[in-house]
């Protein structure tokens, strides 16, 4: 399904609240500006991924531009810490919460506290599950993101264009493919993987792609907390178990740039060198180290999800709710959290490969040429 990018025009308005003491652990509570429209709590999962730092900064700055005080906290992938941080935001009188959860199934109790205090909750990029107390969801078309990751892999193998269109006279294969997925406690991991397998499965069935390990279920290929070191260890095991007979892996589905970099380390440690015979590796989030890796040929592609646009949608949702208005949405059927279908706004994403880095990342101001080449 194709979604159009919505550039939200953020409205003003909210009640003034009195501020209390600083919040607990791992965060960077924002106090810039008068904050006379009240406090909004922003809970992010970790600073170990630069994409979450960019998300947090974008949400914070856009809320502050609207006159809000922002309590921005990072929980460093510690679930009890994130719960505690959200509890603290509620105690301090937050008018609204924007939450990118670590584990979308663990916030039921604290979000009931938010509901009891009439505090609206926006799930940010990761769907919050198993609770009715999430008002809206701001994210990307995550099934399509998975398809794009698969198309980038197939493009690197010379099989399709970046939009998935088959290339006439493409090689017949077979190509050895290995699969990685994200963390099973992140709802998005399933959308990404299912989208990719929607593309790959017909080619696996036809013998064009061969998963030599036979590990094709998400439970077999998941990467806890999206950790690069976990991916590196699994890739090393795969290379030892499946490719010590002289065969080579031709392509690797990676759902996230940090995982991609772990895979690259494993390949380099096993004697692979960039050039002929180097596998095609996908990614996601256009992190600067992976953009550099695309430039150098280590990583083939990534998925660009503009955090500035996602922040604008989440901010618009929160402000609209505080104004007693209905936020703009474009999806009311795909994001069932186990209790209800959460009304959502889904943004578009784009495949980045070496040739289109200038157009997608530099011309848009997301990264500078100096940062990419530095």
N, C-alpha and C positions, 0 to 999 in steps of 0.2 A: 504494500500500500504506500502511496506516495503522499507525503505530508508537505504542506507549504510552510516555510519559515514565517513565524509571526514576530514582527518587531513591535513589542508592546509599548504603548504610550502610558507611562506610569502616572496614575492620578495621585493626588495628595489627600491627607486626612487621617486622623486617629486621635484618641484621647491622650492627654498628658498623664503620665504616671510618675510617681516618686521613685527615686533610685535608691538601692540599698548597697550593701558591701560588695566587694569584688567577687567574681565567681571562682569556682575551684578548678584546679589543674589544667595543664595542657593547652591553654588558650591564649587569646589575645583580645581581650574585651575592648571594643571600640568606643571611644568617647569623643571623637572629632565632631565639630559642629555643635549647635545648641541642643539637638536632640529633643526639641520641644514637642515633637509628635509622639514621643514615647519610646519604649524599649522593645526591640525585636531580638529574640534569641536565634542564633544561627549555629547549629551543631554539625560539625564536619568530622569524618571518620579518622583522618590521619594526616600528618605532615610528611609522611614517608614517600608519598606520591606528589610530584609537583602539580599534577592536575588538580588535586584537592586544595592545594595552596592557592592556585589561580581561581578556583571556584569561590573559595572563601573570601578572597580579596575582592572579587567582582561583586558578590552579593553585598558585602559590607560597604563598599564604596558607593554602590547605587542606592542603598538604603540611606546612607548618610547624606547623599545629595538630595534626598527627599525630606530630610529633616529629622530622621530617626536616630536614636542612639542604638548601637549594635553591640551585643555580647556575642562575639565570635569565639567558639571553642573547638579545639581539636582533641580527640580522645585517644589518639595513637593506637587505634585498633583494640582498645580496652573497653569491652562492653559495659562493665560496671561503672567505669569512669564516664562513659557517655550518658548513661542513665543518671548518674549523679549531677553531671553538668546540666542536663535538661531539668532535673528537679530544682537546681539552683536558679535557673532562668525563670521557672514558674514562681518560686519564692520571691524573686526580685521584682515580680510584677510585669513580666513580658506581655506585650499586647498580642504577639503572634510568634510562632515557632517555624523555622525553616530547618528541616532535618534531613541530612544525608546519613542514613543509618549504617552502622557497622554490620549488624545482623538485623535484618528487617523483621525478625520474629520476636525480638526481645524487649520491645518498648511498650507492650500492652498496658502494664500497670501505670507507668509514668505518663502515658498519653491519656489514660483515664483521669489522672490528676489534672492534666491540661484541660480536658473537656469539662470537668467539674468547675474549673475556674473560667470557663467560656473563652478559652484561648484557642484560636484556630491553628491548625497544623498543616503545613505544606511539606509533602515528601519530595525531597530534592534528588533527582536522578535515580536513586534506589527506592523502589517501592517498599513502603512500610506494610508489613503483613499482619494478619490475624487480629485486627482491631477495626472497629467502626470509627475510631477517633482520629482519622486522617481525612482532611477535607478535600485536598486536591493534590495532584501529582504533576510535577514538571520534569520532563525528560526528553529523550530523543526516541525516534522510531527504532527501538532496540533490535527487533527482528530484522529490520533492514540493515542495521549496522552489522549484524552477523552475516547477512548476504554479501555486503560490501567487503567484509574481510575475506570471504571465500572468493569473491570475484577478483580481489587483488592477488590472491595466490594463483588463481587460474590465469590471470593476465601475465604474471611473472613466468608462468610455464608456456605462454604463447597460445593458450587455448581460447581466451575470450577477451573482448574489450573491457574496459573498466566498468561499463554499465552492464556487463554480463552477456552481451551479444557475442554469439559464437564467431570465431575467426575462420574464414574459409581456408581450407588447406592446412589447418592446425595439425600439430603432431599427434599421432595416435596413442602415444604412451607405450607401455604403462609407466606411471610415475609413482614413486614411493612417497606417501604422505603420512605424517604423524599429526595427531590432534591434541591440542591443549584447550582447556576451558577455565573459566574463572572459579571463584569460590562458591561453594554450594549454599552458603548462607546469604548470598546476594541474588535476589530475584533476577537481576539483569543477566547473570551468567547463563541462565536457561534460555532467555530470548536470544542472546548472542549465538549460543551453540546451536540452537534449533534453526536459526536463520542460516548459519553456515552449512549445516547438514542438509537443509532444504536444497542447497546448491550442489553439495558434494555427493549426496547419496546416489543420484542417477549415474554419475560417473564412476562411483565405486561399484555399483551394480553392473556396469558395462565393462569393467576391468581397465578403464583408463587410469583410474587412481587405485592404488593398492595401499591399504593400511597394514603394513607388515606386522605390526604388533598385535593386530586384531583388537586394539583398544578403541572402541567407537562409542561407548556409552559415557555420558557426562560424569557418572560416578567414577569411572576409571581414569578419566583425563582431567579431573578438576584440580585446581591449584588453590590451596587454602590461603585465604586473605590476599589472593592475587600476588603472592610473594615471589620475587625473582629467584631467590635462593631455592625455593621449593621447585620451581620450574627447571632450574639448572640441574638439580639432583635427579629429577625424573628424566630429563633429556640425556644425562650421562648414563643412566640405567638403560634407557632405550637403545642408545648407541652400542653399549656393551652386549646387551641381550639379543638385539635384532640385526646389527649391522657390522658385527665383527667378522662376518664371512666375506667381506670385500664389497658387498653391495653398499649403496649410498642412499641417504634420505634426500629426496629432491625438493620437498616442500613441507612446511610446518605451519599449521594454523595456530596462531597465537592471538588471544583475545585482548591483550593489553601490552603496552610498550615495555613495562617493567618485566613482564614475563618474557617478552622477546629478547630483552637484553640478557636475561638468565640463560635462555636457549643459546644465544650467540656465544656466551662464555663457555658453555658445554661443548659446542661445536669446535671452537678454537682449541680447547683443551684436548680434544680427541683427534686433532690433526687436520681438520678442515681449514681451508684458506679461501679468502674472498677471491672470486674469479670463476672460471669454469668449474662446475661441480659444487659450487656453494649453493645451499638450499634457498628457495624463495620463502621468506618469513613475513607474515602479516603482523599487525599491531593495532593499537587504538590509543587515542588521546593526543597524538602529535606532541609528545613530550620532547623537550629540546634535545636531550641526549639521543633519542631515537630518530629525530629529524636529521641530526648529524650522521647517525648510522645509515640512514637512507642515502644521504649524500655520498657516503663512503662505500656503499654497496653491501654493507653488512645486513641491513634490513631492507626488504623490498618496498613495503608500504605501511601506512598507518591510516587510521580513521580520524578525521578532524571533526571534533565536536566543539563548537565555539562556546566556551564557558561564559563569554560576555552576553550572548543571546540567551543562554539558559538562565543566567542570573536575572536578566531583565524580565523573563517570564515569571520566575518565582517571586520577584519583588512586586510585579504587577498583581499577581494572585493575592499576596499578603495585603497589599494596600487596598485592593478592591474589597476584600473581606472586611477590613477595618472600616471601610466606607459604607458597609451594608450593601455592597453591589455584588453581582455575579461575575467571577473572573472569566476571561475568555478561555474556552477549551476547544479541542478539535478531536477528542476521542472519548467515547463513553462505553466502550465494549471490551477492550483488550486487557485491561489491568485490574483483574479480580484479585484482591488481596486475601482471599479466603473467607472474608466476612461480607465484603461488598465490592462492587466495581467502582474503583476510584476515578472520578472524572479527571481527565488528563489533558495536558497540552504537550504535543510531541513535535520536536524540532527535527529538521533535516541534518544529515551529516554528509561528509564528502571523503572520497578516497584520495589520499596523498601518496604520490610516487615521486621519484626524483625530478621528473620533467615538470611537474606542476607545483613544486614547492614555492616558486616565486609568486605565482598567481593566487594560490590559496592561502599561504601563510605570511608572506612578506607584504604583498599588496594590501592585504586585509589588516595589517598592523599587528597580527597576533605574535609574530616573531620578527626581529630585524635581520637583515642580511648579516650584520656583524655577529649577532648571537648565533646564527646557524653556522657560520664559518669559523667562529671563535673557538 
